[in-house]
Amino acid sequence: MAVTWTIKSLKYNNDSNKGVTQASWECSDTETVSGTDHVGSVVGAENFTPDPSDSGYVPYDSLTNAKVLSWVKTKLGSDEVNRVQTKVAAQITKSKAPPILNTTNTGLPW
């Protein structure tokens, strides 16, 4: 299992700087057991206030998935990143667990 973080979409200012104002992301993982895929996924969005005059500003055309993910994870913080990844793993674990079957019945033989 390898958790994958992906930027799904960006919202940006409608000006020449195209500063990113929101990044929608997904954290997911898949585990295949006996030919069955068990998937976990969490989605979210983080808002940003772009400042083209900032020395660390990255032009829109120079952005990469990795760069924007670093912004997202920084904004979330390590505790929240771990919580999201734990939630993905829990979804997979739940998917792999067989359903609990009712093993008793009630009734009268007459």
KACOR-V101400 format. One record per residue. RES is the residue in three letters. SS is DSSP state (alpha for helix, beta for strand, coil for the rest). PSI is psi in whole degrees, 0 to 359 (* if undefined). BURIAL is I if it has 9 or more other ideal C-beta (glycine too) atoms within 8 Angstrom, else O. Layout:
RES&SS&PSI&BURIAL / RES&SS&PSI&BURIAL
This chain:
MET&coil&136&O / ALA&coil&112&O / VAL&coil&135&I / THR&beta&127&O / TRP&beta&133&I / THR&beta&140&I / ILE&beta&122&I / LYS&beta&327&O / SER&beta&159&O / LEU&beta&142&I / LYS&beta&140&O / TYR&beta&160&I / ASN&coil&145&O / ASN&coil&61&O / ASP&coil&183&O / SER&coil&338&O / ASN&coil&335&I / LYS&coil&45&I / GLY&coil&131&I / VAL&beta&126&I / THR&beta&340&I / GLN&beta&139&I / ALA&beta&120&I / SER&beta&133&I / TRP&beta&163&I / GLU&beta&137&I / CYS&beta&123&I / SER&beta&165&I / ASP&beta&155&I / THR&beta&136&I / GLU&beta&127&I / THR&beta&124&O / VAL&beta&120&O / SER&coil&42&O / GLY&coil&0&O / THR&beta&128&O / ASP&beta&128&O / HIS&beta&120&I / VAL&beta&140&I / GLY&beta&143&I / SER&beta&137&I / VAL&beta&136&I / VAL&beta&158&I / GLY&beta&180&O / ALA&beta&139&O / GLU&beta&140&I / ASN&beta&147&O / PHE&coil&156&I / THR&coil&97&O / PRO&coil&144&I / ASP&coil&96&O / PRO&coil&340&O / SER&coil&351&O / ASP&coil&140&O / SER&coil&336&O / GLY&coil&6&O / TYR&coil&135&I / VAL&coil&122&O / PRO&coil&145&O / TYR&alpha&313&I / ASP&alpha&349&O / SER&alpha&0&O / LEU&coil&149&I / THR&coil&162&O / ASN&alpha&315&O / ALA&alpha&319&O / LYS&alpha&311&I / VAL&alpha&323&I / LEU&alpha&323&I / SER&alpha&322&O / TRP&alpha&313&I / VAL&alpha&310&I / LYS&alpha&325&I / THR&alpha&316&O / LYS&alpha&320&O / LEU&alpha&321&I / GLY&coil&155&O / SER&alpha&325&O / ASP&alpha&317&O / GLU&alpha&322&O / VAL&alpha&315&I / ASN&alpha&320&O / ARG&alpha&317&O / VAL&alpha&313&I / GLN&alpha&324&I / THR&alpha&322&O / LYS&alpha&319&I / VAL&alpha&313&I / ALA&alpha&321&I / ALA&alpha&323&I / GLN&alpha&319&I / ILE&alpha&315&I / THR&alpha&316&O / LYS&alpha&320&O / SER&alpha&325&I / LYS&alpha&338&O / ALA&coil&130&O / PRO&coil&150&O / PRO&coil&147&O / ILE&coil&122&O / LEU&coil&145&O / ASN&coil&115&O / THR&coil&3&O / THR&coil&154&O / ASN&coil&163&O / THR&coil&156&O / GLY&coil&182&O / LEU&coil&142&O / PRO&coil&355&O / TRP&coil&*&O
